[in-house]
Amino acid sequence: MAAKLASLSINNQLMVSERFFEKINNEKARYSCECRTGRKEYLWQEVDVKDKNLFDFEKAYCLVSNWCETHGKEYFEALLGLDK
């Protein structure tokens, strides 16, 4: 499934299944910091994959943004810490 999702991505963006995405419950994995716009930005875009006939789910999610240079490392380390 991962290879099929990757084949749909543009510019090597990360794509995940709806089932995987629903397990992402940490705010730092879903939203950016407020540095760029003064408000948190949603990092993911919903992608309709039901017409692709490749999956047993209808939606996937594509990571379309990233963290800023100031807070990126902090966010990344916080997410890695969740796995301990």
mmCIF file of the N, C-alpha and C atoms, coordinates in Angstrom:
data_MODEL
# 
_entry.id   MODEL 
# 
loop_
_atom_site.group_PDB 
_atom_site.id 
_atom_site.type_symbol 
_atom_site.label_atom_id 
_atom_site.label_alt_id 
_atom_site.label_comp_id 
_atom_site.label_asym_id 
_atom_site.label_entity_id 
_atom_site.label_seq_id 
_atom_site.pdbx_PDB_ins_code 
_atom_site.Cartn_x 
_atom_site.Cartn_y 
_atom_site.Cartn_z 
_atom_site.occupancy 
_atom_site.B_iso_or_equiv 
_atom_site.pdbx_formal_charge 
_atom_site.auth_seq_id 
_atom_site.auth_comp_id 
_atom_site.auth_asym_id 
_atom_site.auth_atom_id 
_atom_site.pdbx_PDB_model_num 
ATOM 1   N N  . MET A 1 1  ? 0.810   -1.189 0.000  1.00 0.00 ? 1  MET A N  1 
ATOM 2   C CA . MET A 1 1  ? 0.000   0.000  0.000  1.00 0.00 ? 1  MET A CA 1 
ATOM 3   C C  . MET A 1 1  ? 0.859   1.261  0.000  1.00 0.00 ? 1  MET A C  1 
ATOM 4   N N  . ALA A 1 2  ? 1.944   1.262  0.746  1.00 0.00 ? 2  ALA A N  1 
ATOM 5   C CA . ALA A 1 2  ? 2.802   2.447  0.820  1.00 0.00 ? 2  ALA A CA 1 
ATOM 6   C C  . ALA A 1 2  ? 3.351   2.816  -0.552 1.00 0.00 ? 2  ALA A C  1 
ATOM 7   N N  . ALA A 1 3  ? 3.743   1.821  -1.329 1.00 0.00 ? 3  ALA A N  1 
ATOM 8   C CA . ALA A 1 3  ? 4.276   2.096  -2.669 1.00 0.00 ? 3  ALA A CA 1 
ATOM 9   C C  . ALA A 1 3  ? 3.193   2.665  -3.573 1.00 0.00 ? 3  ALA A C  1 
ATOM 10  N N  . LYS A 1 4  ? 1.977   2.171  -3.445 1.00 0.00 ? 4  LYS A N  1 
ATOM 11  C CA . LYS A 1 4  ? 0.868   2.692  -4.256 1.00 0.00 ? 4  LYS A CA 1 
ATOM 12  C C  . LYS A 1 4  ? 0.569   4.137  -3.884 1.00 0.00 ? 4  LYS A C  1 
ATOM 13  N N  . LEU A 1 5  ? 0.566   4.438  -2.595 1.00 0.00 ? 5  LEU A N  1 
ATOM 14  C CA . LEU A 1 5  ? 0.350   5.821  -2.161 1.00 0.00 ? 5  LEU A CA 1 
ATOM 15  C C  . LEU A 1 5  ? 1.478   6.717  -2.648 1.00 0.00 ? 5  LEU A C  1 
ATOM 16  N N  . ALA A 1 6  ? 2.695   6.240  -2.546 1.00 0.00 ? 6  ALA A N  1 
ATOM 17  C CA . ALA A 1 6  ? 3.848   7.031  -2.996 1.00 0.00 ? 6  ALA A CA 1 
ATOM 18  C C  . ALA A 1 6  ? 3.750   7.339  -4.479 1.00 0.00 ? 6  ALA A C  1 
ATOM 19  N N  . SER A 1 7  ? 3.195   6.428  -5.257 1.00 0.00 ? 7  SER A N  1 
ATOM 20  C CA . SER A 1 7  ? 3.080   6.659  -6.698 1.00 0.00 ? 7  SER A CA 1 
ATOM 21  C C  . SER A 1 7  ? 2.112   7.792  -7.021 1.00 0.00 ? 7  SER A C  1 
ATOM 22  N N  . LEU A 1 8  ? 1.239   8.133  -6.097 1.00 0.00 ? 8  LEU A N  1 
ATOM 23  C CA . LEU A 1 8  ? 0.287   9.224  -6.295 1.00 0.00 ? 8  LEU A CA 1 
ATOM 24  C C  . LEU A 1 8  ? 0.831   10.573 -5.843 1.00 0.00 ? 8  LEU A C  1 
ATOM 25  N N  . SER A 1 9  ? 1.915   10.568 -5.110 1.00 0.00 ? 9  SER A N  1 
ATOM 26  C CA . SER A 1 9  ? 2.441   11.818 -4.558 1.00 0.00 ? 9  SER A CA 1 
ATOM 27  C C  . SER A 1 9  ? 3.152   12.640 -5.624 1.00 0.00 ? 9  SER A C  1 
ATOM 28  N N  . ILE A 1 10 ? 3.209   13.919 -5.369 1.00 0.00 ? 10 ILE A N  1 
ATOM 29  C CA . ILE A 1 10 ? 3.893   14.860 -6.255 1.00 0.00 ? 10 ILE A CA 1 
ATOM 30  C C  . ILE A 1 10 ? 5.087   15.415 -5.489 1.00 0.00 ? 10 ILE A C  1 
ATOM 31  N N  . ASN A 1 11 ? 6.227   15.505 -6.139 1.00 0.00 ? 11 ASN A N  1 
ATOM 32  C CA . ASN A 1 11 ? 7.438   16.052 -5.510 1.00 0.00 ? 11 ASN A CA 1 
ATOM 33  C C  . ASN A 1 11 ? 7.823   15.331 -4.223 1.00 0.00 ? 11 ASN A C  1 
ATOM 34  N N  . ASN A 1 12 ? 7.643   14.025 -4.197 1.00 0.00 ? 12 ASN A N  1 
ATOM 35  C CA . ASN A 1 12 ? 8.043   13.199 -3.051 1.00 0.00 ? 12 ASN A CA 1 
ATOM 36  C C  . ASN A 1 12 ? 7.353   13.572 -1.746 1.00 0.00 ? 12 ASN A C  1 
ATOM 37  N N  . GLN A 1 13 ? 6.141   14.086 -1.830 1.00 0.00 ? 13 GLN A N  1 
ATOM 38  C CA . GLN A 1 13 ? 5.397   14.403 -0.616 1.00 0.00 ? 13 GLN A CA 1 
ATOM 39  C C  . GLN A 1 13 ? 4.973   13.109 0.076  1.00 0.00 ? 13 GLN A C  1 
ATOM 40  N N  . LEU A 1 14 ? 4.871   13.162 1.375  1.00 0.00 ? 14 LEU A N  1 
ATOM 41  C CA . LEU A 1 14 ? 4.452   12.022 2.172  1.00 0.00 ? 14 LEU A CA 1 
ATOM 42  C C  . LEU A 1 14 ? 2.940   11.864 2.074  1.00 0.00 ? 14 LEU A C  1 
ATOM 43  N N  . MET A 1 15 ? 2.492   10.648 1.760  1.00 0.00 ? 15 MET A N  1 
ATOM 44  C CA . MET A 1 15 ? 1.059   10.341 1.738  1.00 0.00 ? 15 MET A CA 1 
ATOM 45  C C  . MET A 1 15 ? 0.806   9.171  2.674  1.00 0.00 ? 15 MET A C  1 
ATOM 46  N N  . VAL A 1 16 ? -0.294  9.266  3.421  1.00 0.00 ? 16 VAL A N  1 
ATOM 47  C CA . VAL A 1 16 ? -0.654  8.201  4.351  1.00 0.00 ? 16 VAL A CA 1 
ATOM 48  C C  . VAL A 1 16 ? -2.122  7.841  4.164  1.00 0.00 ? 16 VAL A C  1 
ATOM 49  N N  . SER A 1 17 ? -2.455  6.625  4.549  1.00 0.00 ? 17 SER A N  1 
ATOM 50  C CA . SER A 1 17 ? -3.840  6.172  4.455  1.00 0.00 ? 17 SER A CA 1 
ATOM 51  C C  . SER A 1 17 ? -4.696  6.874  5.504  1.00 0.00 ? 17 SER A C  1 
ATOM 52  N N  . GLU A 1 18 ? -5.987  6.821  5.278  1.00 0.00 ? 18 GLU A N  1 
ATOM 53  C CA . GLU A 1 18 ? -6.925  7.390  6.241  1.00 0.00 ? 18 GLU A CA 1 
ATOM 54  C C  . GLU A 1 18 ? -6.802  6.689  7.594  1.00 0.00 ? 18 GLU A C  1 
ATOM 55  N N  . ARG A 1 19 ? -6.621  5.374  7.589  1.00 0.00 ? 19 ARG A N  1 
ATOM 56  C CA . ARG A 1 19 ? -6.476  4.621  8.844  1.00 0.00 ? 19 ARG A CA 1 
ATOM 57  C C  . ARG A 1 19 ? -5.255  5.086  9.631  1.00 0.00 ? 19 ARG A C  1 
ATOM 58  N N  . PHE A 1 20 ? -4.137  5.285  8.933  1.00 0.00 ? 20 PHE A N  1 
ATOM 59  C CA . PHE A 1 20 ? -2.927  5.752  9.608  1.00 0.00 ? 20 PHE A CA 1 
ATOM 60  C C  . PHE A 1 20 ? -3.127  7.177  10.115 1.00 0.00 ? 20 PHE A C  1 
ATOM 61  N N  . PHE A 1 21 ? -3.695  8.033  9.275  1.00 0.00 ? 21 PHE A N  1 
ATOM 62  C CA . PHE A 1 21 ? -3.884  9.434  9.634  1.00 0.00 ? 21 PHE A CA 1 
ATOM 63  C C  . PHE A 1 21 ? -4.739  9.580  10.891 1.00 0.00 ? 21 PHE A C  1 
ATOM 64  N N  . GLU A 1 22 ? -5.763  8.750  11.024 1.00 0.00 ? 22 GLU A N  1 
ATOM 65  C CA . GLU A 1 22 ? -6.640  8.827  12.192 1.00 0.00 ? 22 GLU A CA 1 
ATOM 66  C C  . GLU A 1 22 ? -5.895  8.525  13.486 1.00 0.00 ? 22 GLU A C  1 
ATOM 67  N N  . LYS A 1 23 ? -4.771  7.834  13.401 1.00 0.00 ? 23 LYS A N  1 
ATOM 68  C CA . LYS A 1 23 ? -3.972  7.522  14.584 1.00 0.00 ? 23 LYS A CA 1 
ATOM 69  C C  . LYS A 1 23 ? -3.048  8.674  14.978 1.00 0.00 ? 23 LYS A C  1 
ATOM 70  N N  . ILE A 1 24 ? -2.894  9.650  14.099 1.00 0.00 ? 24 ILE A N  1 
ATOM 71  C CA . ILE A 1 24 ? -2.055  10.815 14.394 1.00 0.00 ? 24 ILE A CA 1 
ATOM 72  C C  . ILE A 1 24 ? -2.882  11.770 15.246 1.00 0.00 ? 24 ILE A C  1 
ATOM 73  N N  . ASN A 1 25 ? -2.616  11.798 16.523 1.00 0.00 ? 25 ASN A N  1 
ATOM 74  C CA . ASN A 1 25 ? -3.446  12.625 17.397 1.00 0.00 ? 25 ASN A CA 1 
ATOM 75  C C  . ASN A 1 25 ? -2.665  13.731 18.103 1.00 0.00 ? 25 ASN A C  1 
ATOM 76  N N  . ASN A 1 26 ? -1.391  13.868 17.790 1.00 0.00 ? 26 ASN A N  1 
ATOM 77  C CA . ASN A 1 26 ? -0.601  14.924 18.405 1.00 0.00 ? 26 ASN A CA 1 
ATOM 78  C C  . ASN A 1 26 ? -0.689  16.185 17.547 1.00 0.00 ? 26 ASN A C  1 
ATOM 79  N N  . GLU A 1 27 ? -0.955  17.300 18.186 1.00 0.00 ? 27 GLU A N  1 
ATOM 80  C CA . GLU A 1 27 ? -1.126  18.565 17.469 1.00 0.00 ? 27 GLU A CA 1 
ATOM 81  C C  . GLU A 1 27 ? 0.109   18.942 16.646 1.00 0.00 ? 27 GLU A C  1 
ATOM 82  N N  . LYS A 1 28 ? 1.292   18.623 17.139 1.00 0.00 ? 28 LYS A N  1 
ATOM 83  C CA . LYS A 1 28 ? 2.517   18.982 16.421 1.00 0.00 ? 28 LYS A CA 1 
ATOM 84  C C  . LYS A 1 28 ? 2.686   18.169 15.145 1.00 0.00 ? 28 LYS A C  1 
ATOM 85  N N  . ALA A 1 29 ? 2.007   17.052 15.039 1.00 0.00 ? 29 ALA A N  1 
ATOM 86  C CA . ALA A 1 29 ? 2.052   16.246 13.823 1.00 0.00 ? 29 ALA A CA 1 
ATOM 87  C C  . ALA A 1 29 ? 0.983   16.685 12.826 1.00 0.00 ? 29 ALA A C  1 
ATOM 88  N N  . ARG A 1 30 ? 0.048   17.478 13.271 1.00 0.00 ? 30 ARG A N  1 
ATOM 89  C CA . ARG A 1 30 ? -1.033  17.930 12.389 1.00 0.00 ? 30 ARG A CA 1 
ATOM 90  C C  . ARG A 1 30 ? -0.949  19.408 12.015 1.00 0.00 ? 30 ARG A C  1 
ATOM 91  N N  . TYR A 1 31 ? -0.319  20.217 12.874 1.00 0.00 ? 31 TYR A N  1 
ATOM 92  C CA . TYR A 1 31 ? -0.292  21.666 12.648 1.00 0.00 ? 31 TYR A CA 1 
ATOM 93  C C  . TYR A 1 31 ? 1.126   22.219 12.736 1.00 0.00 ? 31 TYR A C  1 
ATOM 94  N N  . SER A 1 32 ? 1.351   23.300 12.017 1.00 0.00 ? 32 SER A N  1 
ATOM 95  C CA . SER A 1 32 ? 2.625   24.011 12.106 1.00 0.00 ? 32 SER A CA 1 
ATOM 96  C C  . SER A 1 32 ? 2.595   24.926 13.328 1.00 0.00 ? 32 SER A C  1 
ATOM 97  N N  . CYS A 1 33 ? 3.717   25.562 13.579 1.00 0.00 ? 33 CYS A N  1 
ATOM 98  C CA . CYS A 1 33 ? 3.748   26.600 14.608 1.00 0.00 ? 33 CYS A CA 1 
ATOM 99  C C  . CYS A 1 33 ? 3.081   27.852 14.020 1.00 0.00 ? 33 CYS A C  1 
ATOM 100 N N  . GLU A 1 34 ? 3.112   28.932 14.746 1.00 0.00 ? 34 GLU A N  1 
ATOM 101 C CA . GLU A 1 34 ? 2.436   30.157 14.314 1.00 0.00 ? 34 GLU A CA 1 
ATOM 102 C C  . GLU A 1 34 ? 3.380   31.175 13.682 1.00 0.00 ? 34 GLU A C  1 
ATOM 103 N N  . CYS A 1 35 ? 4.628   30.806 13.446 1.00 0.00 ? 35 CYS A N  1 
ATOM 104 C CA . CYS A 1 35 ? 5.638   31.766 12.994 1.00 0.00 ? 35 CYS A CA 1 
ATOM 105 C C  . CYS A 1 35 ? 5.320   32.443 11.656 1.00 0.00 ? 35 CYS A C  1 
ATOM 106 N N  . ARG A 1 36 ? 4.902   31.697 10.691 1.00 0.00 ? 36 ARG A N  1 
ATOM 107 C CA . ARG A 1 36 ? 4.742   32.250 9.336  1.00 0.00 ? 36 ARG A CA 1 
ATOM 108 C C  . ARG A 1 36 ? 3.558   33.188 9.199  1.00 0.00 ? 36 ARG A C  1 
ATOM 109 N N  . THR A 1 37 ? 2.423   32.802 9.770  1.00 0.00 ? 37 THR A N  1 
ATOM 110 C CA . THR A 1 37 ? 1.202   33.566 9.526  1.00 0.00 ? 37 THR A CA 1 
ATOM 111 C C  . THR A 1 37 ? 0.561   34.130 10.788 1.00 0.00 ? 37 THR A C  1 
ATOM 112 N N  . GLY A 1 38 ? 1.111   33.802 11.943 1.00 0.00 ? 38 GLY A N  1 
ATOM 113 C CA . GLY A 1 38 ? 0.501   34.234 13.188 1.00 0.00 ? 38 GLY A CA 1 
ATOM 114 C C  . GLY A 1 38 ? -0.585  33.286 13.672 1.00 0.00 ? 38 GLY A C  1 
ATOM 115 N N  . ARG A 1 39 ? -0.818  32.230 12.930 1.00 0.00 ? 39 ARG A N  1 
ATOM 116 C CA . ARG A 1 39 ? -1.786  31.202 13.329 1.00 0.00 ? 39 ARG A CA 1 
ATOM 117 C C  . ARG A 1 39 ? -1.251  29.839 12.912 1.00 0.00 ? 39 ARG A C  1 
ATOM 118 N N  . LYS A 1 40 ? -1.694  28.812 13.581 1.00 0.00 ? 40 LYS A N  1 
ATOM 119 C CA . LYS A 1 40 ? -1.259  27.462 13.233 1.00 0.00 ? 40 LYS A CA 1 
ATOM 120 C C  . LYS A 1 40 ? -1.862  27.070 11.889 1.00 0.00 ? 40 LYS A C  1 
ATOM 121 N N  . GLU A 1 41 ? -1.051  26.447 11.045 1.00 0.00 ? 41 GLU A N  1 
ATOM 122 C CA . GLU A 1 41 ? -1.516  26.001 9.733  1.00 0.00 ? 41 GLU A CA 1 
ATOM 123 C C  . GLU A 1 41 ? -1.615  24.482 9.724  1.00 0.00 ? 41 GLU A C  1 
ATOM 124 N N  . TYR A 1 42 ? -2.672  23.981 9.099  1.00 0.00 ? 42 TYR A N  1 
ATOM 125 C CA . TYR A 1 42 ? -2.856  22.543 8.975  1.00 0.00 ? 42 TYR A CA 1 
ATOM 126 C C  . TYR A 1 42 ? -1.825  22.014 7.988  1.00 0.00 ? 42 TYR A C  1 
ATOM 127 N N  . LEU A 1 43 ? -1.114  20.955 8.355  1.00 0.00 ? 43 LEU A N  1 
ATOM 128 C CA . LEU A 1 43 ? -0.015  20.434 7.542  1.00 0.00 ? 43 LEU A CA 1 
ATOM 129 C C  . LEU A 1 43 ? -0.467  19.461 6.457  1.00 0.00 ? 43 LEU A C  1 
ATOM 130 N N  . TRP A 1 44 ? -1.685  18.964 6.537  1.00 0.00 ? 44 TRP A N  1 
ATOM 131 C CA . TRP A 1 44 ? -2.139  17.875 5.675  1.00 0.00 ? 44 TRP A CA 1 
ATOM 132 C C  . TRP A 1 44 ? -3.267  18.301 4.749  1.00 0.00 ? 44 TRP A C  1 
ATOM 133 N N  . GLN A 1 45 ? -3.321  17.666 3.593  1.00 0.00 ? 45 GLN A N  1 
ATOM 134 C CA . GLN A 1 45 ? -4.411  17.891 2.649  1.00 0.00 ? 45 GLN A CA 1 
ATOM 135 C C  . GLN A 1 45 ? -5.085  16.546 2.373  1.00 0.00 ? 45 GLN A C  1 
ATOM 136 N N  . GLU A 1 46 ? -6.399  16.532 2.467  1.00 0.00 ? 46 GLU A N  1 
ATOM 137 C CA . GLU A 1 46 ? -7.151  15.312 2.181  1.00 0.00 ? 46 GLU A CA 1 
ATOM 138 C C  . GLU A 1 46 ? -7.144  15.053 0.672  1.00 0.00 ? 46 GLU A C  1 
ATOM 139 N N  . VAL A 1 47 ? -6.946  13.795 0.301  1.00 0.00 ? 47 VAL A N  1 
ATOM 140 C CA . VAL A 1 47 ? -6.904  13.401 -1.105 1.00 0.00 ? 47 VAL A CA 1 
ATOM 141 C C  . VAL A 1 47 ? -7.929  12.293 -1.322 1.00 0.00 ? 47 VAL A C  1 
ATOM 142 N N  . ASP A 1 48 ? -8.789  12.481 -2.311 1.00 0.00 ? 48 ASP A N  1 
ATOM 143 C CA . ASP A 1 48 ? -9.793  11.473 -2.651 1.00 0.00 ? 48 ASP A CA 1 
ATOM 144 C C  . ASP A 1 48 ? -9.137  10.388 -3.501 1.00 0.00 ? 48 ASP A C  1 
ATOM 145 N N  . VAL A 1 49 ? -9.125  9.156  -3.008 1.00 0.00 ? 49 VAL A N  1 
ATOM 146 C CA . VAL A 1 49 ? -8.501  8.053  -3.749 1.00 0.00 ? 49 VAL A CA 1 
ATOM 147 C C  . VAL A 1 49 ? -9.504  6.959  -4.113 1.00 0.00 ? 49 VAL A C  1 
ATOM 148 N N  . LYS A 1 50 ? -10.790 7.222  -3.901 1.00 0.00 ? 50 LYS A N  1 
ATOM 149 C CA . LYS A 1 50 ? -11.783 6.170  -4.143 1.00 0.00 ? 50 LYS A CA 1 
ATOM 150 C C  . LYS A 1 50 ? -11.877 5.776  -5.612 1.00 0.00 ? 50 LYS A C  1 
ATOM 151 N N  . ASP A 1 51 ? -11.566 6.678  -6.532 1.00 0.00 ? 51 ASP A N  1 
ATOM 152 C CA . ASP A 1 51 ? -11.638 6.366  -7.958 1.00 0.00 ? 51 ASP A CA 1 
ATOM 153 C C  . ASP A 1 51 ? -10.388 5.675  -8.484 1.00 0.00 ? 51 ASP A C  1 
ATOM 154 N N  . LYS A 1 52 ? -9.394  5.506  -7.656 1.00 0.00 ? 52 LYS A N  1 
ATOM 155 C CA . LYS A 1 52 ? -8.125  4.905  -8.089 1.00 0.00 ? 52 LYS A CA 1 
ATOM 156 C C  . LYS A 1 52 ? -8.193  3.381  -8.158 1.00 0.00 ? 52 LYS A C  1 
ATOM 157 N N  . ASN A 1 53 ? -9.154  2.779  -7.474 1.00 0.00 ? 53 ASN A N  1 
ATOM 158 C CA . ASN A 1 53 ? -9.299  1.316  -7.439 1.00 0.00 ? 53 ASN A CA 1 
ATOM 159 C C  . ASN A 1 53 ? -8.024  0.606  -6.995 1.00 0.00 ? 53 ASN A C  1 
ATOM 160 N N  . LEU A 1 54 ? -7.257  1.250  -6.162 1.00 0.00 ? 54 LEU A N  1 
ATOM 161 C CA . LEU A 1 54 ? -6.013  0.671  -5.662 1.00 0.00 ? 54 LEU A CA 1 
ATOM 162 C C  . LEU A 1 54 ? -6.081  0.339  -4.176 1.00 0.00 ? 54 LEU A C  1 
ATOM 163 N N  . PHE A 1 55 ? -7.076  0.905  -3.497 1.00 0.00 ? 55 PHE A N  1 
ATOM 164 C CA . PHE A 1 55 ? -7.096  0.840  -2.045 1.00 0.00 ? 55 PHE A CA 1 
ATOM 165 C C  . PHE A 1 55 ? -8.441  0.367  -1.516 1.00 0.00 ? 55 PHE A C  1 
ATOM 166 N N  . ASP A 1 56 ? -8.458  -0.052 -0.274 1.00 0.00 ? 56 ASP A N  1 
ATOM 167 C CA . ASP A 1 56 ? -9.706  -0.416 0.385  1.00 0.00 ? 56 ASP A CA 1 
ATOM 168 C C  . ASP A 1 56 ? -10.197 0.729  1.279  1.00 0.00 ? 56 ASP A C  1 
ATOM 169 N N  . PHE A 1 57 ? -9.753  1.941  0.987  1.00 0.00 ? 57 PHE A N  1 
ATOM 170 C CA . PHE A 1 57 ? -10.196 3.141  1.689  1.00 0.00 ? 57 PHE A CA 1 
ATOM 171 C C  . PHE A 1 57 ? -10.411 4.237  0.650  1.00 0.00 ? 57 PHE A C  1 
ATOM 172 N N  . GLU A 1 58 ? -11.146 5.268  1.031  1.00 0.00 ? 58 GLU A N  1 
ATOM 173 C CA . GLU A 1 58 ? -11.522 6.315  0.078  1.00 0.00 ? 58 GLU A CA 1 
ATOM 174 C C  . GLU A 1 58 ? -10.701 7.588  0.185  1.00 0.00 ? 58 GLU A C  1 
ATOM 175 N N  . LYS A 1 59 ? -10.062 7.800  1.333  1.00 0.00 ? 59 LYS A N  1 
ATOM 176 C CA . LYS A 1 59 ? -9.299  9.032  1.539  1.00 0.00 ? 59 LYS A CA 1 
ATOM 177 C C  . LYS A 1 59 ? -7.875  8.717  1.958  1.00 0.00 ? 59 LYS A C  1 
ATOM 178 N N  . ALA A 1 60 ? -6.979  9.545  1.486  1.00 0.00 ? 60 ALA A N  1 
ATOM 179 C CA . ALA A 1 60 ? -5.596  9.528  1.942  1.00 0.00 ? 60 ALA A CA 1 
ATOM 180 C C  . ALA A 1 60 ? -5.272  10.960 2.360  1.00 0.00 ? 60 ALA A C  1 
ATOM 181 N N  . TYR A 1 61 ? -4.133  11.138 2.979  1.00 0.00 ? 61 TYR A N  1 
ATOM 182 C CA . TYR A 1 61 ? -3.720  12.476 3.406  1.00 0.00 ? 61 TYR A CA 1 
ATOM 183 C C  . TYR A 1 61 ? -2.292  12.714 2.958  1.00 0.00 ? 61 TYR A C  1 
ATOM 184 N N  . CYS A 1 62 ? -2.062  13.911 2.429  1.00 0.00 ? 62 CYS A N  1 
ATOM 185 C CA . CYS A 1 62 ? -0.765  14.284 1.888  1.00 0.00 ? 62 CYS A CA 1 
ATOM 186 C C  . CYS A 1 62 ? -0.180  15.414 2.738  1.00 0.00 ? 62 CYS A C  1 
ATOM 187 N N  . LEU A 1 63 ? 1.063   15.253 3.152  1.00 0.00 ? 63 LEU A N  1 
ATOM 188 C CA . LEU A 1 63 ? 1.749   16.285 3.926  1.00 0.00 ? 63 LEU A CA 1 
ATOM 189 C C  . LEU A 1 63 ? 2.178   17.379 2.955  1.00 0.00 ? 63 LEU A C  1 
ATOM 190 N N  . VAL A 1 64 ? 1.524   18.533 3.017  1.00 0.00 ? 64 VAL A N  1 
ATOM 191 C CA . VAL A 1 64 ? 1.746   19.591 2.033  1.00 0.00 ? 64 VAL A CA 1 
ATOM 192 C C  . VAL A 1 64 ? 2.490   20.799 2.583  1.00 0.00 ? 64 VAL A C  1 
ATOM 193 N N  . SER A 1 65 ? 2.799   20.777 3.850  1.00 0.00 ? 65 SER A N  1 
ATOM 194 C CA . SER A 1 65 ? 3.519   21.888 4.458  1.00 0.00 ? 65 SER A CA 1 
ATOM 195 C C  . SER A 1 65 ? 4.548   21.308 5.410  1.00 0.00 ? 65 SER A C  1 
ATOM 196 N N  . ASN A 1 66 ? 5.289   22.168 6.057  1.00 0.00 ? 66 ASN A N  1 
ATOM 197 C CA . ASN A 1 66 ? 6.274   21.693 7.020  1.00 0.00 ? 66 ASN A CA 1 
ATOM 198 C C  . ASN A 1 66 ? 6.466   22.719 8.121  1.00 0.00 ? 66 ASN A C  1 
ATOM 199 N N  . TRP A 1 67 ? 7.294   22.366 9.070  1.00 0.00 ? 67 TRP A N  1 
ATOM 200 C CA . TRP A 1 67 ? 7.534   23.258 10.190 1.00 0.00 ? 67 TRP A CA 1 
ATOM 201 C C  . TRP A 1 67 ? 8.567   24.311 9.804  1.00 0.00 ? 67 TRP A C  1 
ATOM 202 N N  . CYS A 1 68 ? 8.579   25.411 10.519 1.00 0.00 ? 68 CYS A N  1 
ATOM 203 C CA . CYS A 1 68 ? 9.547   26.473 10.251 1.00 0.00 ? 68 CYS A CA 1 
ATOM 204 C C  . CYS A 1 68 ? 10.936  26.065 10.752 1.00 0.00 ? 68 CYS A C  1 
ATOM 205 N N  . GLU A 1 69 ? 11.934  26.817 10.343 1.00 0.00 ? 69 GLU A N  1 
ATOM 206 C CA . GLU A 1 69 ? 13.311  26.524 10.757 1.00 0.00 ? 69 GLU A CA 1 
ATOM 207 C C  . GLU A 1 69 ? 13.517  26.745 12.256 1.00 0.00 ? 69 GLU A C  1 
ATOM 208 N N  . THR A 1 70 ? 12.761  27.658 12.834 1.00 0.00 ? 70 THR A N  1 
ATOM 209 C CA . THR A 1 70 ? 12.901  27.951 14.258 1.00 0.00 ? 70 THR A CA 1 
ATOM 210 C C  . THR A 1 70 ? 12.378  26.810 15.129 1.00 0.00 ? 70 THR A C  1 
ATOM 211 N N  . HIS A 1 71 ? 11.217  26.275 14.787 1.00 0.00 ? 71 HIS A N  1 
ATOM 212 C CA . HIS A 1 71 ? 10.568  25.280 15.642 1.00 0.00 ? 71 HIS A CA 1 
ATOM 213 C C  . HIS A 1 71 ? 10.589  23.861 15.091 1.00 0.00 ? 71 HIS A C  1 
ATOM 214 N N  . GLY A 1 72 ? 11.053  23.669 13.883 1.00 0.00 ? 72 GLY A N  1 
ATOM 215 C CA . GLY A 1 72 ? 11.042  22.346 13.260 1.00 0.00 ? 72 GLY A CA 1 
ATOM 216 C C  . GLY A 1 72 ? 11.727  21.280 14.085 1.00 0.00 ? 72 GLY A C  1 
ATOM 217 N N  . LYS A 1 73 ? 12.918  21.578 14.549 1.00 0.00 ? 73 LYS A N  1 
ATOM 218 C CA . LYS A 1 73 ? 13.668  20.601 15.341 1.00 0.00 ? 73 LYS A CA 1 
ATOM 219 C C  . LYS A 1 73 ? 12.928  20.278 16.641 1.00 0.00 ? 73 LYS A C  1 
ATOM 220 N N  . GLU A 1 74 ? 12.406  21.303 17.290 1.00 0.00 ? 74 GLU A N  1 
ATOM 221 C CA . GLU A 1 74 ? 11.659  21.116 18.542 1.00 0.00 ? 74 GLU A CA 1 
ATOM 222 C C  . GLU A 1 74 ? 10.437  20.223 18.315 1.00 0.00 ? 74 GLU A C  1 
ATOM 223 N N  . TYR A 1 75 ? 9.688   20.486 17.245 1.00 0.00 ? 75 TYR A N  1 
ATOM 224 C CA . TYR A 1 75 ? 8.503   19.680 16.935 1.00 0.00 ? 75 TYR A CA 1 
ATOM 225 C C  . TYR A 1 75 ? 8.904   18.241 16.635 1.00 0.00 ? 75 TYR A C  1 
ATOM 226 N N  . PHE A 1 76 ? 9.935   18.078 15.825 1.00 0.00 ? 76 PHE A N  1 
ATOM 227 C CA . PHE A 1 76 ? 10.391  16.743 15.444 1.00 0.00 ? 76 PHE A CA 1 
ATOM 228 C C  . PHE A 1 76 ? 10.823  15.946 16.670 1.00 0.00 ? 76 PHE A C  1 
ATOM 229 N N  . GLU A 1 77 ? 11.607  16.565 17.540 1.00 0.00 ? 77 GLU A N  1 
ATOM 230 C CA . GLU A 1 77 ? 12.072  15.879 18.747 1.00 0.00 ? 77 GLU A CA 1 
ATOM 231 C C  . GLU A 1 77 ? 10.911  15.536 19.678 1.00 0.00 ? 77 GLU A C  1 
ATOM 232 N N  . ALA A 1 78 ? 9.923   16.418 19.752 1.00 0.00 ? 78 ALA A N  1 
ATOM 233 C CA . ALA A 1 78 ? 8.747   16.135 20.581 1.00 0.00 ? 78 ALA A CA 1 
ATOM 234 C C  . ALA A 1 78 ? 7.997   14.916 20.047 1.00 0.00 ? 78 ALA A C  1 
ATOM 235 N N  . LEU A 1 79 ? 7.880   14.816 18.739 1.00 0.00 ? 79 LEU A N  1 
ATOM 236 C CA . LEU A 1 79 ? 7.193   13.668 18.142 1.00 0.00 ? 79 LEU A CA 1 
ATOM 237 C C  . LEU A 1 79 ? 7.987   12.381 18.341 1.00 0.00 ? 79 LEU A C  1 
ATOM 238 N N  . LEU A 1 80 ? 9.298   12.456 18.203 1.00 0.00 ? 80 LEU A N  1 
ATOM 239 C CA . LEU A 1 80 ? 10.127  11.276 18.454 1.00 0.00 ? 80 LEU A CA 1 
ATOM 240 C C  . LEU A 1 80 ? 10.002  10.826 19.904 1.00 0.00 ? 80 LEU A C  1 
ATOM 241 N N  . GLY A 1 81 ? 9.867   11.776 20.802 1.00 0.00 ? 81 GLY A N  1 
ATOM 242 C CA . GLY A 1 81 ? 9.730   11.462 22.219 1.00 0.00 ? 81 GLY A CA 1 
ATOM 243 C C  . GLY A 1 81 ? 8.447   10.716 22.545 1.00 0.00 ? 81 GLY A C  1 
ATOM 244 N N  . LEU A 1 82 ? 7.439   10.837 21.705 1.00 0.00 ? 82 LEU A N  1 
ATOM 245 C CA . LEU A 1 82 ? 6.183   10.125 21.932 1.00 0.00 ? 82 LEU A CA 1 
ATOM 246 C C  . LEU A 1 82 ? 6.347   8.621  21.772 1.00 0.00 ? 82 LEU A C  1 
ATOM 247 N N  . ASP A 1 83 ? 7.375   8.221  21.047 1.00 0.00 ? 83 ASP A N  1 
ATOM 248 C CA . ASP A 1 83 ? 7.591   6.808  20.745 1.00 0.00 ? 83 ASP A CA 1 
ATOM 249 C C  . ASP A 1 83 ? 8.348   6.087  21.854 1.00 0.00 ? 83 ASP A C  1 
ATOM 250 N N  . LYS A 1 84 ? 8.694   6.780  22.919 1.00 0.00 ? 84 LYS A N  1 
ATOM 251 C CA . LYS A 1 84 ? 9.471   6.168  24.013 1.00 0.00 ? 84 LYS A CA 1 
ATOM 252 C C  . LYS A 1 84 ? 8.584   5.426  24.977 1.00 0.00 ? 84 LYS A C  1 
# 
